[in-house]
Amino acid sequence: MIAVWTAAQLASFLDYVRDDTLYALWWLIALRGLRRGEAAGLRWVDIDLHEGPLSVV
């Protein structure tokens, strides 16, 4: 069985971790559907902080 958070639960979690150094990662996983392995494998060269795209390779 897969547990899925409600919108209220997700909002509560993101509010709770707002000051966490990994907040951007939690946001990406929660709202853009990154899988744990994809998130763990991200490298700085995969992220363009100026233009905004992120490449999962």
C-alpha distance matrix in Angstrom:
0.0 3.8 6.5 9.6 13.0 15.6 18.9 20.5 18.1 18.6 22.3 22.5 21.0 23.4 26.2 25.6 25.7 28.6 31.1 29.0 30.5 27.3 26.8 27.4 24.7 22.1 23.4 23.1 19.5 18.5 20.9 21.6 18.3 19.5 17.2 17.8 20.0 21.9 22.6 23.7 25.9 27.8 31.5 34.2 35.7 32.6 33.1 36.1 36.5 39.5 38.2 34.5 32.9 30.3 30.0 26.9 28.6
3.8 0.0 3.8 6.4 9.9 12.8 15.8 17.7 15.3 15.3 19.1 19.5 17.9 20.0 23.0 22.6 22.5 25.2 27.8 25.8 27.3 23.9 23.3 23.7 21.1 18.5 19.6 19.3 15.8 14.7 17.1 17.9 14.7 16.1 14.0 14.8 17.4 19.0 19.4 20.8 23.2 24.7 28.4 30.9 32.5 29.4 29.6 32.5 32.9 35.8 34.6 30.9 29.3 26.8 26.7 23.8 25.8
6.5 3.8 0.0 3.8 6.6 9.7 12.9 14.3 11.7 12.2 15.9 16.1 14.7 17.1 19.8 19.4 19.8 22.5 25.2 23.4 25.4 22.2 21.3 22.1 19.9 16.8 17.9 18.3 14.9 13.2 15.8 17.3 14.6 16.2 14.8 15.3 18.4 19.8 19.5 21.0 23.8 24.9 28.6 30.7 32.7 29.6 29.4 32.1 32.1 35.0 34.0 30.2 29.1 26.8 27.2 24.6 27.0
9.6 6.4 3.8 0.0 3.8 6.6 9.5 11.4 9.4 9.4 13.0 13.9 12.9 14.8 17.6 17.8 18.2 20.4 23.5 22.1 24.1 21.0 19.4 20.0 18.2 15.0 15.4 16.0 13.0 10.6 12.7 14.5 12.4 14.6 14.0 15.1 18.4 19.1 18.6 20.8 23.4 23.9 27.6 29.4 31.2 28.1 27.5 29.9 29.8 32.5 31.3 27.5 26.6 24.7 25.4 23.3 26.0
13.0 9.9 6.6 3.8 0.0 3.8 6.5 7.8 5.6 6.0 9.5 10.2 9.7 11.8 14.2 14.6 15.5 17.5 20.7 19.8 22.1 19.4 17.4 18.4 17.2 13.6 13.8 15.2 12.7 9.7 11.7 14.4 13.1 15.4 15.4 16.2 19.8 20.2 19.0 21.3 24.1 24.3 27.7 29.1 31.2 28.2 27.1 29.4 28.7 31.4 30.4 26.7 26.3 24.6 25.9 24.1 27.2
15.6 12.8 9.7 6.6 3.8 0.0 3.8 5.3 5.1 6.2 8.6 9.8 10.6 12.4 14.1 15.3 16.7 18.2 21.7 21.4 23.9 21.4 18.9 19.8 19.2 15.7 15.0 16.7 14.9 11.4 12.4 15.5 14.8 17.6 18.2 19.4 23.0 22.9 21.7 24.3 27.0 26.7 30.1 31.1 33.2 30.1 28.7 30.6 29.7 32.0 31.0 27.3 27.2 26.0 27.6 26.2 29.5
18.9 15.8 12.9 9.5 6.5 3.8 0.0 3.8 5.5 5.2 6.1 8.5 9.9 10.6 12.1 14.1 15.5 16.2 19.9 20.1 22.5 20.2 17.2 17.9 17.9 14.6 13.1 15.1 14.2 10.4 10.5 14.0 14.3 17.2 18.6 19.9 23.4 22.8 21.4 24.2 26.8 26.0 29.1 29.7 31.7 28.7 27.0 28.4 27.3 29.4 28.3 24.8 25.1 24.3 26.3 25.4 28.9
20.5 17.7 14.3 11.4 7.8 5.3 3.8 0.0 3.8 5.5 5.1 6.1 8.6 10.0 10.4 12.2 14.4 15.2 18.8 19.3 22.2 20.5 17.4 18.8 19.1 15.6 14.5 17.2 16.3 12.6 13.2 16.9 17.3 19.8 21.0 21.8 25.5 25.2 23.3 25.8 28.7 27.9 30.9 31.3 33.7 30.9 28.9 30.4 28.9 31.0 30.3 26.9 27.5 26.7 28.9 28.1 31.5
18.1 15.3 11.7 9.4 5.6 5.1 5.5 3.8 0.0 3.8 5.5 5.0 6.2 8.7 9.8 10.5 12.5 14.1 17.4 17.4 20.3 18.4 15.8 17.5 17.3 13.5 13.4 16.0 14.5 11.1 12.9 16.4 16.2 18.2 18.9 19.2 23.0 23.1 21.1 23.3 26.4 26.0 29.0 29.8 32.3 29.6 27.9 29.8 28.4 30.9 30.5 26.8 27.2 26.0 27.9 26.7 30.0
18.6 15.3 12.2 9.4 6.0 6.2 5.2 5.5 3.8 0.0 3.8 5.4 5.1 6.1 8.4 9.7 10.7 12.0 15.5 15.3 17.8 15.5 12.8 14.1 13.9 10.3 9.7 12.3 11.1 7.6 9.2 12.8 13.0 14.9 16.1 16.6 20.3 20.0 17.9 20.4 23.3 22.6 25.6 26.2 28.7 26.0 24.2 26.0 24.7 27.2 26.7 23.1 23.4 22.2 24.3 23.2 26.6
22.3 19.1 15.9 13.0 9.5 8.6 6.1 5.1 5.5 3.8 0.0 3.8 5.5 5.2 6.0 8.5 10.1 10.4 14.1 14.7 17.5 15.9 12.6 14.0 14.8 11.4 10.2 13.4 13.2 9.8 10.5 14.2 15.3 17.2 18.9 19.4 23.0 22.3 19.9 22.5 25.3 24.1 26.8 26.9 29.4 26.9 24.7 26.0 24.3 26.5 26.1 22.7 23.7 22.9 25.5 24.9 28.5
22.5 19.5 16.1 13.9 10.2 9.8 8.5 6.1 5.0 5.4 3.8 0.0 3.8 5.6 5.1 6.1 8.8 9.9 13.2 13.9 17.1 15.9 13.0 15.3 16.0 12.4 12.2 15.6 15.0 12.0 13.5 17.2 17.8 19.3 20.4 20.3 24.0 23.8 21.2 23.3 26.4 25.5 28.1 28.3 31.1 28.9 26.7 28.3 26.4 28.8 28.8 25.4 26.5 25.4 27.9 27.1 30.5
21.0 17.9 14.7 12.9 9.7 10.6 9.9 8.6 6.2 5.1 5.5 3.8 0.0 3.8 5.4 5.0 6.3 8.5 11.5 11.2 14.3 12.8 10.3 12.8 12.9 9.2 9.9 13.2 12.2 9.8 12.1 15.4 15.7 16.6 17.4 16.9 20.6 20.6 17.9 19.7 22.9 22.2 24.9 25.3 28.3 26.1 24.2 26.1 24.4 27.2 27.3 23.8 24.6 23.1 25.4 24.3 27.6
23.4 20.0 17.1 14.8 11.8 12.4 10.6 10.0 8.7 6.1 5.2 5.6 3.8 0.0 3.8 5.4 5.2 5.9 9.4 9.6 12.3 10.8 7.6 9.8 10.7 7.5 7.1 10.8 10.9 8.7 10.2 13.5 14.6 15.4 17.0 16.7 20.2 19.6 16.6 18.8 21.7 20.4 22.8 22.8 25.7 23.6 21.3 22.9 21.0 23.6 23.8 20.4 21.5 20.3 23.0 22.4 25.8
26.2 23.0 19.8 17.6 14.2 14.1 12.1 10.4 9.8 8.4 6.0 5.1 5.4 3.8 0.0 3.8 5.6 5.2 8.5 10.0 13.2 12.8 9.6 12.1 13.7 10.8 10.4 14.2 14.7 12.4 13.5 16.9 18.3 19.1 20.8 20.3 23.8 23.2 20.1 22.0 25.0 23.5 25.6 25.2 28.3 26.4 23.9 25.1 22.8 25.1 25.7 22.5 24.1 23.3 26.1 25.8 29.3
25.6 22.6 19.4 17.8 14.6 15.3 14.1 12.2 10.5 9.7 8.5 6.1 5.0 5.4 3.8 0.0 3.8 5.7 7.8 8.5 12.2 12.0 9.7 13.0 13.9 11.0 11.9 15.5 15.3 13.6 15.5 18.7 19.5 19.8 20.9 19.8 23.2 23.2 19.9 21.3 24.6 23.6 25.6 25.5 28.8 27.2 24.9 26.6 24.3 27.0 27.8 24.6 26.0 24.7 27.3 26.6 29.8
25.7 22.5 19.8 18.2 15.5 16.7 15.5 14.4 12.5 10.7 10.1 8.8 6.3 5.2 5.6 3.8 0.0 3.8 5.5 5.1 8.5 8.2 6.1 9.7 10.6 8.2 9.6 13.0 13.0 12.1 14.2 16.9 17.7 17.5 18.6 17.2 20.4 20.2 16.8 18.0 21.2 20.0 21.9 21.8 25.1 23.7 21.5 23.3 21.1 24.0 25.0 21.8 23.1 21.6 24.2 23.6 26.6
28.6 25.2 22.5 20.4 17.5 18.2 16.2 15.2 14.1 12.0 10.4 9.9 8.5 5.9 5.2 5.7 3.8 0.0 3.8 5.6 8.4 8.8 5.8 8.8 11.0 9.3 9.4 12.9 14.1 13.1 14.3 16.9 18.5 18.4 20.2 19.3 22.2 21.4 17.9 19.5 22.3 20.5 22.0 21.3 24.5 23.2 20.5 21.8 19.1 21.7 22.9 19.9 21.7 20.8 23.8 23.8 27.0
31.1 27.8 25.2 23.5 20.7 21.7 19.9 18.8 17.4 15.5 14.1 13.2 11.5 9.4 8.5 7.8 5.5 3.8 0.0 3.8 6.4 8.4 6.9 10.1 12.2 11.3 12.1 15.2 16.4 16.1 17.4 19.6 21.1 20.5 22.0 20.6 23.3 22.7 18.9 19.9 22.7 20.9 21.9 20.9 24.4 23.6 21.0 22.2 19.4 22.0 23.8 21.1 23.1 22.0 25.0 25.0 28.0
29.0 25.8 23.4 22.1 19.8 21.4 20.1 19.3 17.4 15.3 14.7 13.9 11.2 9.6 10.0 8.5 5.1 5.6 3.8 0.0 3.8 5.3 5.2 8.7 9.8 9.2 11.0 13.7 14.4 14.7 16.6 18.4 19.4 18.2 19.3 17.5 20.0 19.7 16.0 16.5 19.5 18.0 19.2 18.7 22.3 21.5 19.3 21.1 18.8 21.9 23.5 20.7 22.1 20.5 23.0 22.7 25.4
30.5 27.3 25.4 24.1 22.1 23.9 22.5 22.2 20.3 17.8 17.5 17.1 14.3 12.3 13.2 12.2 8.5 8.4 6.4 3.8 0.0 3.8 5.6 7.8 8.8 9.8 11.6 13.3 14.4 15.6 17.3 18.3 19.4 17.7 18.9 17.0 18.9 18.3 14.5 14.8 17.3 15.5 16.1 15.3 19.0 18.7 16.6 18.4 16.1 19.3 21.3 18.7 20.1 18.4 20.8 20.7 23.1
27.3 23.9 22.2 21.0 19.4 21.4 20.2 20.5 18.4 15.5 15.9 15.9 12.8 10.8 12.8 12.0 8.2 8.8 8.4 5.3 3.8 0.0 3.8 5.5 5.2 6.4 8.7 10.0 10.8 12.3 14.2 15.0 15.8 14.0 15.1 13.3 15.4 14.8 11.0 11.6 14.3 12.7 14.1 13.9 17.5 16.5 14.7 17.0 15.3 18.8 20.2 17.2 18.0 15.9 18.1 17.5 20.1
26.8 23.3 21.3 19.4 17.4 18.9 17.2 17.4 15.8 12.8 12.6 13.0 10.3 7.6 9.6 9.7 6.1 5.8 6.9 5.2 5.6 3.8 0.0 3.8 5.4 5.1 6.1 8.6 9.9 10.4 11.8 13.3 14.7 13.8 15.5 14.5 17.0 16.0 12.4 14.0 16.6 14.7 16.3 15.9 19.1 17.7 15.4 17.2 15.2 18.3 19.4 16.2 17.4 15.8 18.5 18.3 21.4
27.4 23.7 22.1 20.0 18.4 19.8 17.9 18.8 17.5 14.1 14.0 15.3 12.8 9.8 12.1 13.0 9.7 8.8 10.1 8.7 7.8 5.5 3.8 0.0 3.8 5.5 5.0 6.2 8.7 9.9 10.3 11.0 12.9 11.8 14.2 13.8 15.9 14.1 10.7 12.9 14.8 12.4 13.9 13.3 16.1 14.5 11.9 13.6 11.8 15.0 15.8 12.5 13.6 12.1 15.0 15.3 18.5
24.7 21.1 19.9 18.2 17.2 19.2 17.9 19.1 17.3 13.9 14.8 16.0 12.9 10.7 13.7 13.9 10.6 11.0 12.2 9.8 8.8 5.2 5.4 3.8 0.0 3.8 5.3 5.1 6.2 8.5 9.9 10.0 10.9 9.0 10.8 10.1 12.2 10.7 7.2 9.4 11.7 9.9 12.1 12.5 15.4 13.4 11.8 14.4 13.5 17.0 17.4 14.0 14.0 11.7 13.8 13.1 16.1
22.1 18.5 16.8 15.0 13.6 15.7 14.6 15.6 13.5 10.3 11.4 12.4 9.2 7.5 10.8 11.0 8.2 9.3 11.3 9.2 9.8 6.4 5.1 5.5 3.8 0.0 3.8 5.5 5.2 6.0 8.4 9.8 10.2 9.4 10.8 10.2 13.2 12.4 9.2 11.4 14.3 13.1 15.7 16.4 19.2 17.0 15.4 17.8 16.7 20.0 20.2 16.6 16.7 14.6 16.7 15.6 18.8
23.4 19.6 17.9 15.4 13.8 15.0 13.1 14.5 13.4 9.7 10.2 12.2 9.9 7.1 10.4 11.9 9.6 9.4 12.1 11.0 11.6 8.7 6.1 5.0 5.3 3.8 0.0 3.8 5.5 5.1 5.7 7.6 9.3 9.5 12.0 12.5 15.3 13.7 10.9 13.8 16.0 14.2 16.7 16.9 19.3 16.8 14.7 16.5 15.3 18.1 17.9 14.2 14.7 13.3 15.9 15.5 19.0
23.1 19.3 18.3 16.0 15.2 16.7 15.1 17.2 16.0 12.3 13.4 15.6 13.2 10.8 14.2 15.5 13.0 12.9 15.2 13.7 13.3 10.0 8.6 6.2 5.1 5.5 3.8 0.0 3.8 5.5 5.4 5.0 6.8 6.3 9.4 10.5 12.7 10.5 8.3 11.7 13.3 11.4 14.2 14.7 16.6 13.8 12.1 14.3 13.8 16.7 16.1 12.3 11.9 10.1 12.3 11.8 15.4
19.5 15.8 14.9 13.0 12.7 14.9 14.2 16.3 14.5 11.1 13.2 15.0 12.2 10.9 14.7 15.3 13.0 14.1 16.4 14.4 14.4 10.8 9.9 8.7 6.2 5.2 5.5 3.8 0.0 3.8 5.9 5.8 5.2 4.5 6.6 7.6 10.5 9.2 7.2 10.5 12.6 11.9 15.2 16.5 18.5 15.5 14.6 17.3 17.2 20.3 19.6 15.8 14.9 12.5 13.8 12.3 15.6
18.5 14.7 13.2 10.6 9.7 11.4 10.4 12.6 11.1 7.6 9.8 12.0 9.8 8.7 12.4 13.6 12.1 13.1 16.1 14.7 15.6 12.3 10.4 9.9 8.5 6.0 5.1 5.5 3.8 0.0 3.8 6.0 6.0 7.5 9.3 10.5 13.8 12.8 11.0 14.1 16.4 15.6 18.8 19.8 21.8 18.8 17.5 19.7 19.2 22.0 21.2 17.4 16.9 15.1 16.8 15.6 19.0
20.9 17.1 15.8 12.7 11.7 12.4 10.5 13.2 12.9 9.2 10.5 13.5 12.1 10.2 13.5 15.5 14.2 14.3 17.4 16.6 17.3 14.2 11.8 10.3 9.9 8.4 5.7 5.4 5.9 3.8 0.0 3.8 5.8 8.2 11.1 13.1 15.9 14.0 12.6 16.2 17.8 16.4 19.4 19.9 21.5 18.4 16.7 18.3 17.9 20.2 18.9 15.2 14.8 13.8 15.8 15.2 18.9
21.6 17.9 17.3 14.5 14.4 15.5 14.0 16.9 16.4 12.8 14.2 17.2 15.4 13.5 16.9 18.7 16.9 16.9 19.6 18.4 18.3 15.0 13.3 11.0 10.0 9.8 7.6 5.0 5.8 6.0 3.8 0.0 3.8 5.8 9.3 12.0 14.0 11.5 10.8 14.6 15.6 14.1 17.1 17.9 19.0 15.5 14.3 16.1 16.4 18.7 17.0 13.3 12.2 10.8 12.4 11.8 15.5
18.3 14.7 14.6 12.4 13.1 14.8 14.3 17.3 16.2 13.0 15.3 17.8 15.7 14.6 18.3 19.5 17.7 18.5 21.1 19.4 19.4 15.8 14.7 12.9 10.9 10.2 9.3 6.8 5.2 6.0 5.8 3.8 0.0 3.8 6.3 9.4 11.5 9.7 9.8 13.3 14.4 13.9 17.4 18.9 20.0 16.5 16.1 18.4 19.1 21.6 20.0 16.4 14.7 12.6 13.2 11.6 14.8
19.5 16.1 16.2 14.6 15.4 17.6 17.2 19.8 18.2 14.9 17.2 19.3 16.6 15.4 19.1 19.8 17.5 18.4 20.5 18.2 17.7 14.0 13.8 11.8 9.0 9.4 9.5 6.3 4.5 7.5 8.2 5.8 3.8 0.0 3.8 6.6 8.2 6.0 6.1 9.6 10.6 10.3 13.9 15.8 17.0 13.6 13.7 16.6 17.5 20.4 19.2 15.6 13.7 10.8 11.0 8.8 11.9
17.2 14.0 14.8 14.0 15.4 18.2 18.6 21.0 18.9 16.1 18.9 20.4 17.4 17.0 20.8 20.9 18.6 20.2 22.0 19.3 18.9 15.1 15.5 14.2 10.8 10.8 12.0 9.4 6.6 9.3 11.1 9.3 6.3 3.8 0.0 3.8 5.5 5.2 6.2 8.6 9.9 10.9 14.7 17.3 18.6 15.4 16.1 19.4 20.4 23.6 22.5 19.0 16.9 13.8 13.2 10.2 12.4
17.8 14.8 15.3 15.1 16.2 19.4 19.9 21.8 19.2 16.6 19.4 20.3 16.9 16.7 20.3 19.8 17.2 19.3 20.6 17.5 17.0 13.3 14.5 13.8 10.1 10.2 12.5 10.5 7.6 10.5 13.1 12.0 9.4 6.6 3.8 0.0 3.8 5.5 5.2 6.0 8.5 10.2 13.8 16.6 18.4 15.8 16.6 20.1 20.9 24.4 23.9 20.4 18.7 15.2 14.8 11.8 13.5
20.0 17.4 18.4 18.4 19.8 23.0 23.4 25.5 23.0 20.3 23.0 24.0 20.6 20.2 23.8 23.2 20.4 22.2 23.3 20.0 18.9 15.4 17.0 15.9 12.2 13.2 15.3 12.7 10.5 13.8 15.9 14.0 11.5 8.2 5.5 3.8 0.0 3.8 5.4 5.0 6.0 8.7 12.2 15.5 16.8 14.4 16.0 19.7 21.0 24.4 23.9 20.8 18.5 14.9 13.6 10.1 10.9
21.9 19.0 19.8 19.1 20.2 22.9 22.8 25.2 23.1 20.0 22.3 23.8 20.6 19.6 23.2 23.2 20.2 21.4 22.7 19.7 18.3 14.8 16.0 14.1 10.7 12.4 13.7 10.5 9.2 12.8 14.0 11.5 9.7 6.0 5.2 5.5 3.8 0.0 3.8 5.5 5.2 6.4 10.1 13.1 14.1 11.2 12.7 16.3 17.8 21.1 20.3 17.2 14.8 11.2 9.9 6.5 8.0
22.6 19.4 19.5 18.6 19.0 21.7 21.4 23.3 21.1 17.9 19.9 21.2 17.9 16.6 20.1 19.9 16.8 17.9 18.9 16.0 14.5 11.0 12.4 10.7 7.2 9.2 10.9 8.3 7.2 11.0 12.6 10.8 9.8 6.1 6.2 5.2 5.4 3.8 0.0 3.8 5.4 5.5 9.1 11.6 13.5 11.0 11.6 15.2 16.0 19.5 19.3 16.0 14.3 10.8 10.7 8.3 10.5
23.7 20.8 21.0 20.8 21.3 24.3 24.2 25.8 23.3 20.4 22.5 23.3 19.7 18.8 22.0 21.3 18.0 19.5 19.9 16.5 14.8 11.6 14.0 12.9 9.4 11.4 13.8 11.7 10.5 14.1 16.2 14.6 13.3 9.6 8.6 6.0 5.0 5.5 3.8 0.0 3.8 5.7 8.6 11.7 13.8 12.1 13.3 17.0 17.9 21.5 21.7 18.8 17.2 13.5 13.0 10.4 11.4
25.9 23.2 23.8 23.4 24.1 27.0 26.8 28.7 26.4 23.3 25.3 26.4 22.9 21.7 25.0 24.6 21.2 22.3 22.7 19.5 17.3 14.3 16.6 14.8 11.7 14.3 16.0 13.3 12.6 16.4 17.8 15.6 14.4 10.6 9.9 8.5 6.0 5.2 5.4 3.8 0.0 3.8 6.4 10.0 11.3 9.6 11.8 15.5 17.1 20.6 20.5 18.0 15.9 12.1 10.8 8.2 8.2
27.8 24.7 24.9 23.9 24.3 26.7 26.0 27.9 26.0 22.6 24.1 25.5 22.2 20.4 23.5 23.6 20.0 20.5 20.9 18.0 15.5 12.7 14.7 12.4 9.9 13.1 14.2 11.4 11.9 15.6 16.4 14.1 13.9 10.3 10.9 10.2 8.7 6.4 5.5 5.7 3.8 0.0 3.8 6.8 8.3 6.4 8.0 11.8 13.3 16.8 16.9 14.4 12.5 8.9 8.3 6.9 8.0
31.5 28.4 28.6 27.6 27.7 30.1 29.1 30.9 29.0 25.6 26.8 28.1 24.9 22.8 25.6 25.6 21.9 22.0 21.9 19.2 16.1 14.1 16.3 13.9 12.1 15.7 16.7 14.2 15.2 18.8 19.4 17.1 17.4 13.9 14.7 13.8 12.2 10.1 9.1 8.6 6.4 3.8 0.0 3.8 5.4 5.3 7.2 10.6 12.2 15.5 16.2 14.4 12.9 9.8 9.3 9.0 9.3
34.2 30.9 30.7 29.4 29.1 31.1 29.7 31.3 29.8 26.2 26.9 28.3 25.3 22.8 25.2 25.5 21.8 21.3 20.9 18.7 15.3 13.9 15.9 13.3 12.5 16.4 16.9 14.7 16.5 19.8 19.9 17.9 18.9 15.8 17.3 16.6 15.5 13.1 11.6 11.7 10.0 6.8 3.8 0.0 3.8 5.3 5.4 8.1 9.2 12.4 13.7 12.4 11.7 9.5 10.1 11.1 11.9
35.7 32.5 32.7 31.2 31.2 33.2 31.7 33.7 32.3 28.7 29.4 31.1 28.3 25.7 28.3 28.8 25.1 24.5 24.4 22.3 19.0 17.5 19.1 16.1 15.4 19.2 19.3 16.6 18.5 21.8 21.5 19.0 20.0 17.0 18.6 18.4 16.8 14.1 13.5 13.8 11.3 8.3 5.4 3.8 0.0 3.8 5.5 7.4 9.9 12.2 12.9 12.3 11.0 9.1 8.8 10.5 10.5
32.6 29.4 29.6 28.1 28.2 30.1 28.7 30.9 29.6 26.0 26.9 28.9 26.1 23.6 26.4 27.2 23.7 23.2 23.6 21.5 18.7 16.5 17.7 14.5 13.4 17.0 16.8 13.8 15.5 18.8 18.4 15.5 16.5 13.6 15.4 15.8 14.4 11.2 11.0 12.1 9.6 6.4 5.3 5.3 3.8 0.0 3.8 6.8 9.6 12.2 12.0 10.6 8.4 5.8 5.0 6.9 7.7
33.1 29.6 29.4 27.5 27.1 28.7 27.0 28.9 27.9 24.2 24.7 26.7 24.2 21.3 23.9 24.9 21.5 20.5 21.0 19.3 16.6 14.7 15.4 11.9 11.8 15.4 14.7 12.1 14.6 17.5 16.7 14.3 16.1 13.7 16.1 16.6 16.0 12.7 11.6 13.3 11.8 8.0 7.2 5.4 5.5 3.8 0.0 3.8 6.0 8.9 9.1 7.3 6.3 4.6 6.5 8.9 10.9
36.1 32.5 32.1 29.9 29.4 30.6 28.4 30.4 29.8 26.0 26.0 28.3 26.1 22.9 25.1 26.6 23.3 21.8 22.2 21.1 18.4 17.0 17.2 13.6 14.4 17.8 16.5 14.3 17.3 19.7 18.3 16.1 18.4 16.6 19.4 20.1 19.7 16.3 15.2 17.0 15.5 11.8 10.6 8.1 7.4 6.8 3.8 0.0 3.8 5.5 5.7 5.4 5.5 6.3 8.7 11.9 13.8
36.5 32.9 32.1 29.8 28.7 29.7 27.3 28.9 28.4 24.7 24.3 26.4 24.4 21.0 22.8 24.3 21.1 19.1 19.4 18.8 16.1 15.3 15.2 11.8 13.5 16.7 15.3 13.8 17.2 19.2 17.9 16.4 19.1 17.5 20.4 20.9 21.0 17.8 16.0 17.9 17.1 13.3 12.2 9.2 9.9 9.6 6.0 3.8 0.0 3.8 5.9 5.3 7.6 8.6 11.6 14.5 16.8
39.5 35.8 35.0 32.5 31.4 32.0 29.4 31.0 30.9 27.2 26.5 28.8 27.2 23.6 25.1 27.0 24.0 21.7 22.0 21.9 19.3 18.8 18.3 15.0 17.0 20.0 18.1 16.7 20.3 22.0 20.2 18.7 21.6 20.4 23.6 24.4 24.4 21.1 19.5 21.5 20.6 16.8 15.5 12.4 12.2 12.2 8.9 5.5 3.8 0.0 3.8 5.7 8.5 10.8 13.7 17.0 19.2
38.2 34.6 34.0 31.3 30.4 31.0 28.3 30.3 30.5 26.7 26.1 28.8 27.3 23.8 25.7 27.8 25.0 22.9 23.8 23.5 21.3 20.2 19.4 15.8 17.4 20.2 17.9 16.1 19.6 21.2 18.9 17.0 20.0 19.2 22.5 23.9 23.9 20.3 19.3 21.7 20.5 16.9 16.2 13.7 12.9 12.0 9.1 5.7 5.9 3.8 0.0 3.8 6.1 9.3 12.1 15.6 17.9
34.5 30.9 30.2 27.5 26.7 27.3 24.8 26.9 26.8 23.1 22.7 25.4 23.8 20.4 22.5 24.6 21.8 19.9 21.1 20.7 18.7 17.2 16.2 12.5 14.0 16.6 14.2 12.3 15.8 17.4 15.2 13.3 16.4 15.6 19.0 20.4 20.8 17.2 16.0 18.8 18.0 14.4 14.4 12.4 12.3 10.6 7.3 5.4 5.3 5.7 3.8 0.0 3.8 6.6 10.0 13.2 16.0
32.9 29.3 29.1 26.6 26.3 27.2 25.1 27.5 27.2 23.4 23.7 26.5 24.6 21.5 24.1 26.0 23.1 21.7 23.1 22.1 20.1 18.0 17.4 13.6 14.0 16.7 14.7 11.9 14.9 16.9 14.8 12.2 14.7 13.7 16.9 18.7 18.5 14.8 14.3 17.2 15.9 12.5 12.9 11.7 11.0 8.4 6.3 5.5 7.6 8.5 6.1 3.8 0.0 3.8 6.6 9.9 12.6
30.3 26.8 26.8 24.7 24.6 26.0 24.3 26.7 26.0 22.2 22.9 25.4 23.1 20.3 23.3 24.7 21.6 20.8 22.0 20.5 18.4 15.9 15.8 12.1 11.7 14.6 13.3 10.1 12.5 15.1 13.8 10.8 12.6 10.8 13.8 15.2 14.9 11.2 10.8 13.5 12.1 8.9 9.8 9.5 9.1 5.8 4.6 6.3 8.6 10.8 9.3 6.6 3.8 0.0 3.8 6.6 9.5
30.0 26.7 27.2 25.4 25.9 27.6 26.3 28.9 27.9 24.3 25.5 27.9 25.4 23.0 26.1 27.3 24.2 23.8 25.0 23.0 20.8 18.1 18.5 15.0 13.8 16.7 15.9 12.3 13.8 16.8 15.8 12.4 13.2 11.0 13.2 14.8 13.6 9.9 10.7 13.0 10.8 8.3 9.3 10.1 8.8 5.0 6.5 8.7 11.6 13.7 12.1 10.0 6.6 3.8 0.0 3.8 6.0
26.9 23.8 24.6 23.3 24.1 26.2 25.4 28.1 26.7 23.2 24.9 27.1 24.3 22.4 25.8 26.6 23.6 23.8 25.0 22.7 20.7 17.5 18.3 15.3 13.1 15.6 15.5 11.8 12.3 15.6 15.2 11.8 11.6 8.8 10.2 11.8 10.1 6.5 8.3 10.4 8.2 6.9 9.0 11.1 10.5 6.9 8.9 11.9 14.5 17.0 15.6 13.2 9.9 6.6 3.8 0.0 3.8
28.6 25.8 27.0 26.0 27.2 29.5 28.9 31.5 30.0 26.6 28.5 30.5 27.6 25.8 29.3 29.8 26.6 27.0 28.0 25.4 23.1 20.1 21.4 18.5 16.1 18.8 19.0 15.4 15.6 19.0 18.9 15.5 14.8 11.9 12.4 13.5 10.9 8.0 10.5 11.4 8.2 8.0 9.3 11.9 10.5 7.7 10.9 13.8 16.8 19.2 17.9 16.0 12.6 9.5 6.0 3.8 0.0
